Amino acid sequence: MTPAPFMAALVAGGLVTQAYLAGLGVFGPDGWALHSVFGSVLALPIIGLALHGWFSSSGRPYRLPASLLLVLYLLQVVLVVVGMGTGLAWLAALHPANALLMLVATLEVLRRASA
């Protein structure tokens, strides 16, 4: 049995948790630091899915969406770092929209890995 469905479920749950932590950052005193740290930890199963997709024969069915998920994750970081660093709020504001795309890609990995 492949670990991909478990890793994809972790990522999906992690993305939902990230939305909660972002809300906590907006509506409470805490949340942004946790959102940032948890977002970094979320890289581990995302990288694991991409590596498994590329280097395991059982990962072939979800190779494309796992690769897309990794690219979207990297874009997620760039949107915040570049957007906030340059003062381009419109660029940083794409961060939540990209998170939705990440969730769609994750659910596709989960669907293909569970088939």
MISEVEX-452207 format. One line per field, with one value per residue: x, y, z of N, C-alpha, C, O in turn. Coordinates in pm, 1 decimal. Each point is the difference from the previous one (the first is absolute). Example, Ala and Ser with C-alpha at 12.3 -4.5 7.8 and 13.67 -1.06 7.14 Angstrom:
n_x = 1319.0,-138.6
n_y = -569.0,106.9
n_z = 780.0,-138.5
ca_x = -89.0,82.0
ca_y = 119.0,119.0
ca_z = 0.0,6.0
c_x = 90.0,-77.0
c_y = 120.0,109.0
c_z = 0.0,73.0
o_x = 103.6,50.9
o_y = -1.9,110.8
o_z = 66.5,16.9
END
This chain:
n_x = 84.2,-140.8,207.8,15.1,-77.7,149.9,149.4,-77.3,-7.4,194.4,56.3,-92.4,73.4,169.3,-62.9,-72.9,149.4,79.5,-135.9,16.2,164.4,-55.9,-127.3,114.7,85.6,-146.8,-49.1,199.2,-2.5,-153.4,194.7,20.7,4.2,-191.2,-107.8,83.9,-41.1,-197.9,-4.4,92.6,-125.1,-126.9,160.0,-7.9,-181.0,21.1,131.1,-87.1,-147.3,75.7,69.5,-156.0,-69.8,142.1,-23.7,-207.1,79.3,60.4,212.6,52.9,-96.8,150.9,77.1,-148.1,-159.3,85.4,0.1,-189.9,-47.7,111.8,-78.1,-166.7,76.4,83.4,-150.2,-57.7,151.0,3.2,-164.7,37.8,106.0,-69.8,-153.1,50.4,91.0,-162.2,-75.7,98.1,-91.8,22.7,203.0,51.4,-68.3,193.9,96.8,-124.2,41.2,179.5,-47.9,-101.4,131.5,76.6,-142.8,-14.2,160.6,-26.7,-145.3,101.5,118.1,-100.1,-71.0,145.3,34.5,-174.3,75.1
n_y = -118.5,92.7,83.9,-86.1,-209.0,-157.3,-79.4,-154.0,-210.0,-110.9,-90.2,-192.2,-192.2,-90.9,-114.1,-208.8,-165.1,-76.4,-148.0,-214.2,-131.8,-82.9,-185.9,-190.4,-72.3,-117.8,-216.4,-63.6,-33.6,-160.3,-103.8,218.7,57.0,21.3,195.7,167.2,27.8,80.1,224.9,94.8,26.9,182.4,139.8,-3.6,63.5,216.2,72.2,-9.7,163.2,201.0,28.6,35.0,212.2,122.0,-2.6,79.0,-208.3,-42.9,66.7,-195.6,-164.5,-40.3,-138.2,-71.8,-153.0,-204.6,-81.4,-86.7,-208.2,-162.5,-69.6,-149.3,-210.1,-114.8,-96.9,-203.5,-160.5,-113.5,-149.8,-186.5,-188.1,-125.6,-162.4,-181.6,-174.6,-91.3,-137.9,-187.1,188.8,153.3,94.4,170.7,184.9,15.1,125.8,176.5,184.5,119.7,143.8,185.3,164.9,137.8,158.5,184.9,157.9,144.9,167.5,168.7,151.3,160.4,178.2,162.3,156.2,139.6,126.0
n_z = 0.0,-145.3,-7.2,-206.1,-12.7,55.6,-150.3,-144.4,77.9,-17.2,-198.3,-69.0,88.0,-114.5,-182.2,34.5,21.1,-194.7,-100.4,68.0,-79.7,-200.3,-11.8,24.0,-194.7,-122.0,39.6,-76.8,221.4,20.1,-12.3,48.0,215.8,117.6,-20.8,121.4,218.7,68.9,-13.0,180.1,184.7,-22.4,70.6,223.9,115.5,56.8,166.2,207.5,45.4,66.3,211.3,158.8,20.4,123.3,221.5,-30.8,7.3,210.6,-28.4,-93.7,116.1,158.3,-156.0,-151.8,39.3,-33.1,-209.4,-86.5,66.2,-107.2,-197.6,1.5,23.1,-173.3,-136.3,73.3,-39.5,-194.0,-18.5,116.6,-60.1,-170.5,24.4,121.8,-106.2,-125.4,159.7,-75.6,79.2,-160.9,28.4,134.9,-107.6,-110.0,158.1,57.7,-120.7,57.9,164.1,-76.1,-76.3,159.9,68.0,-126.2,13.1,167.8,-29.7,-108.8,116.1,121.1,-117.1,-57.3,156.6,-13.0,-169.7
ca_x = -84.2,76.0,-30.6,-52.6,-130.2,20.2,66.4,-94.2,-98.0,70.2,8.1,-135.1,-29.4,90.4,-47.3,-117.2,56.0,61.5,-107.9,-40.5,105.0,-5.6,-113.2,41.8,87.1,-80.9,-97.8,53.8,137.5,93.8,-39.2,91.1,123.8,-34.6,-28.2,128.9,73.7,-72.7,16.5,132.2,-7.1,-82.8,87.2,51.7,-80.0,-11.7,122.8,-8.3,-90.5,64.4,108.9,-59.4,-58.2,104.2,99.6,-61.7,-90.8,-137.7,-34.4,-23.9,-133.7,-18.5,123.0,-29.4,-56.4,95.3,98.3,-70.1,-12.2,129.9,18.8,-92.0,54.4,110.9,-62.8,-62.4,104.9,44.0,-103.6,8.8,131.8,17.1,-107.9,21.4,131.9,-1.1,-115.0,-104.9,-105.3,-80.0,70.1,-16.7,-141.7,-25.3,36.1,-114.4,-52.6,92.4,-25.1,-113.4,53.5,76.1,-95.5,-52.7,106.2,14.4,-112.5,21.5,101.4,-68.1,-90.4,78.0,79.8,-90.6,-68.7
ca_y = 118.5,123.2,100.2,120.6,47.0,55.7,130.2,93.5,34.4,92.0,131.3,57.5,43.1,110.9,121.5,46.4,55.3,127.8,98.7,32.3,80.4,133.0,66.8,32.4,116.8,116.9,32.1,-14.7,45.3,-104.6,-65.7,18.9,-75.0,-141.2,-16.8,-3.0,-121.4,-116.3,0.8,-56.4,-143.8,-57.3,-30.0,-137.5,-96.3,44.1,-46.4,-146.3,-41.6,25.0,-96.9,-132.1,1.4,-5.6,-106.2,-128.2,-40.9,12.2,141.5,52.2,56.5,133.5,77.7,135.7,87.6,15.8,98.5,128.0,38.6,52.0,130.6,92.7,26.8,94.7,127.3,49.2,67.3,116.7,103.1,73.7,61.5,109.1,96.1,79.4,63.4,112.7,84.0,-24.8,-71.5,-78.1,-125.5,-79.9,-34.3,-121.0,-111.4,-85.8,-60.8,-108.1,-107.6,-77.1,-82.9,-106.5,-97.9,-74.3,-91.8,-102.0,-93.0,-81.6,-100.3,-96.6,-81.0,-90.0,-91.8,-93.7,-83.8
ca_z = 0.0,-13.0,102.7,-64.3,49.8,133.7,-13.1,-61.5,103.2,90.9,-64.4,-3.4,135.9,30.6,-67.7,75.4,124.0,-36.7,-12.7,136.8,62.1,-61.4,64.0,135.9,-12.4,-32.5,102.9,134.7,15.3,-42.6,-123.3,-113.5,21.9,-17.3,-142.1,-69.0,37.9,-48.7,-145.1,-29.3,27.5,-105.5,-114.3,6.9,-75.8,-139.1,-66.3,-0.8,-107.5,-129.1,-16.2,-20.5,-133.1,-103.5,15.2,29.9,-107.7,47.8,3.4,-134.8,-23.8,58.7,-20.5,-46.9,103.4,110.7,-46.3,1.8,140.4,44.1,-63.7,66.7,134.0,-17.0,-35.3,122.5,76.3,-77.8,5.6,126.4,17.2,-96.7,18.4,121.4,-6.5,-93.5,29.1,-99.0,71.5,-95.1,-25.2,122.0,12.6,-78.4,87.2,32.0,-122.5,-33.7,96.3,-52.4,-108.7,64.4,51.9,-115.5,-44.7,104.0,-9.4,-119.5,37.4,87.4,-83.5,-85.0,82.3,66.1,-101.1
c_x = 88.5,-36.8,-69.5,-138.2,9.8,64.0,-94.3,-107.5,61.6,5.2,-137.8,-40.1,85.9,-44.4,-122.8,45.6,63.2,-106.1,-49.3,103.0,5.3,-116.1,31.6,92.4,-76.7,-86.1,51.0,145.3,103.3,-44.0,100.1,129.5,-24.6,-26.2,130.5,76.9,-67.4,9.7,133.3,1.1,-78.8,81.4,42.2,-88.4,-17.7,122.1,-0.9,-89.5,64.7,111.9,-53.5,-60.6,103.4,88.4,-56.3,-95.8,-146.3,-46.2,-33.9,-139.6,-19.1,124.1,-28.7,-64.0,92.3,107.7,-60.7,-14.1,130.9,26.4,-90.3,47.4,113.8,-53.3,-63.6,99.9,42.8,-102.5,9.6,133.0,17.1,-107.7,20.5,132.9,4.1,-115.1,-112.4,-109.1,-83.4,64.7,-15.0,-144.8,-37.7,29.4,-120.5,-60.3,88.3,-19.2,-119.0,44.0,81.1,-93.3,-58.7,102.6,17.7,-112.3,10.7,107.6,-66.1,-91.6,78.0,78.8,-87.3,-68.2,62.5
c_y = 124.5,100.2,124.4,42.2,63.0,138.5,103.8,41.9,95.1,140.8,65.9,51.0,118.4,129.9,57.2,62.4,136.1,109.3,42.7,91.4,140.5,79.2,40.4,122.2,127.5,42.6,-12.7,43.7,-101.1,-54.0,15.3,-76.8,-149.0,-32.0,-13.2,-128.6,-124.5,-10.2,-57.6,-151.2,-72.1,-33.9,-146.7,-100.9,40.2,-45.9,-152.2,-51.7,18.1,-101.1,-140.1,-9.7,-17.0,-123.0,-136.2,-35.4,11.4,145.6,59.8,61.1,141.7,87.7,145.3,86.6,18.4,101.8,139.4,50.7,58.3,138.5,104.6,33.9,102.4,138.3,64.4,80.1,127.9,112.4,83.4,73.7,119.5,106.3,89.6,75.7,122.2,95.5,-14.8,-87.1,-86.2,-134.6,-93.8,-45.8,-121.4,-126.8,-88.5,-68.1,-117.7,-117.9,-86.2,-90.5,-116.5,-108.8,-84.2,-101.6,-114.1,-102.8,-88.1,-106.3,-108.5,-92.3,-102.8,-101.1,-105.0,-95.0,-136.5
c_z = 0.0,110.8,-56.7,49.8,139.3,-7.6,-59.8,100.8,103.1,-58.3,-1.5,138.7,42.2,-64.4,70.3,132.3,-26.2,-14.1,138.2,67.8,-58.9,59.3,142.1,-0.1,-28.5,118.4,142.5,5.6,-49.1,-135.2,-111.1,17.2,-18.7,-147.0,-79.0,28.0,-56.7,-151.9,-41.5,19.6,-109.5,-124.9,-0.9,-74.3,-146.7,-80.1,-9.3,-111.5,-136.9,-24.9,-26.1,-139.8,-109.5,8.7,39.4,-113.7,43.7,5.3,-134.9,-19.7,54.4,-13.9,-38.0,108.7,121.0,-36.3,0.2,143.2,52.7,-59.2,66.1,140.9,-9.0,-36.6,122.9,83.7,-71.6,7.8,126.6,11.9,-93.0,19.7,120.0,-5.6,-90.3,26.0,-102.1,63.4,-94.2,-29.6,120.2,16.2,-85.0,80.8,35.9,-123.1,-42.6,95.4,-45.4,-115.0,56.2,52.9,-113.5,-49.3,100.1,-7.9,-124.6,25.5,84.0,-80.2,-81.5,81.4,67.6,-97.0,-12.8
o_x = 101.8,-113.4,-35.0,-19.3,-66.9,-44.3,-1.4,-39.5,-67.4,-24.4,-11.6,-50.7,-45.9,12.0,-14.4,-52.6,-12.4,21.8,-27.3,-36.3,28.8,13.3,-41.7,-3.7,38.6,-11.5,-74.9,59.3,114.0,-110.2,31.3,50.4,79.8,40.6,11.6,50.1,66.6,6.0,9.7,59.4,29.0,-43.4,20.7,51.0,-17.1,-13.7,40.7,33.7,-9.8,11.8,51.9,8.9,-25.6,47.2,75.8,-75.2,-87.3,-119.1,-38.6,-10.3,-80.0,12.5,58.8,50.4,-3.5,42.9,64.5,17.1,-0.5,47.9,43.1,-17.0,5.6,49.5,2.0,-31.8,15.6,37.4,-14.1,2.9,40.1,29.2,-15.6,9.6,78.3,-10.6,-91.2,0.4,-44.4,-69.3,-30.4,-25.7,-108.0,-34.2,10.7,-43.8,-50.1,15.2,0.7,-44.7,-3.8,30.5,-16.7,-34.2,19.8,24.2,-43.8,-13.1,20.8,-3.1,-37.0,15.3,47.8,-62.8,-45.7
o_y = 5.1,0.2,90.8,118.6,99.2,93.0,114.9,116.5,90.4,98.4,118.2,111.4,89.7,106.5,121.7,102.9,90.9,113.7,117.7,98.4,96.0,118.8,106.4,82.2,107.3,119.1,25.4,33.4,36.2,28.4,-97.4,-58.2,-69.7,-105.4,-84.6,-64.4,-87.6,-110.0,-68.2,-73.1,-115.0,-79.7,-57.4,-71.8,-86.5,-52.5,-56.6,-98.0,-87.5,-54.0,-72.5,-104.1,-64.3,-48.6,-92.1,84.7,25.0,26.9,116.5,104.6,76.1,101.0,92.0,109.4,104.8,79.0,96.7,119.2,100.1,88.8,112.4,113.1,94.8,101.1,122.2,107.1,104.7,116.7,122.1,118.5,107.7,119.5,121.8,112.9,92.2,103.8,82.4,-122.5,-108.0,-98.6,-118.2,-105.8,-56.2,-110.3,-121.9,-114.8,-103.3,-115.4,-121.8,-114.3,-111.1,-118.8,-121.1,-115.3,-114.7,-120.3,-115.1,-114.0,-119.0,-120.8,-117.2,-114.9,-108.5,-97.5,-81.6
o_z = 69.1,47.7,75.4,26.6,29.0,67.4,44.2,3.3,49.3,69.9,32.2,13.4,70.7,60.5,11.7,42.3,82.1,41.8,23.3,64.5,71.6,29.3,45.7,91.5,46.3,29.0,94.4,-102.5,-29.1,-47.0,-68.4,-96.0,-62.7,-49.0,-88.7,-92.2,-55.1,-54.9,-102.1,-79.3,-32.8,-83.1,-106.9,-86.0,-85.9,-110.5,-101.4,-66.4,-86.0,-110.0,-85.0,-65.3,-101.8,-102.8,30.4,-48.2,-83.0,15.5,-9.4,-64.2,-54.2,69.2,56.8,25.8,64.5,84.2,40.6,25.8,71.7,70.5,25.6,45.7,78.4,49.7,14.3,51.6,62.9,12.0,-4.8,33.3,44.1,-3.6,-9.2,48.2,23.0,-65.2,-5.1,-12.3,38.9,-25.2,-16.3,57.4,18.4,-42.8,-13.3,7.9,-44.3,-40.0,18.0,-9.8,-52.9,-11.1,14.4,-26.1,-40.0,11.0,1.4,-44.8,-23.5,23.2,-5.6,-41.6,33.3,41.3,-80.1
END
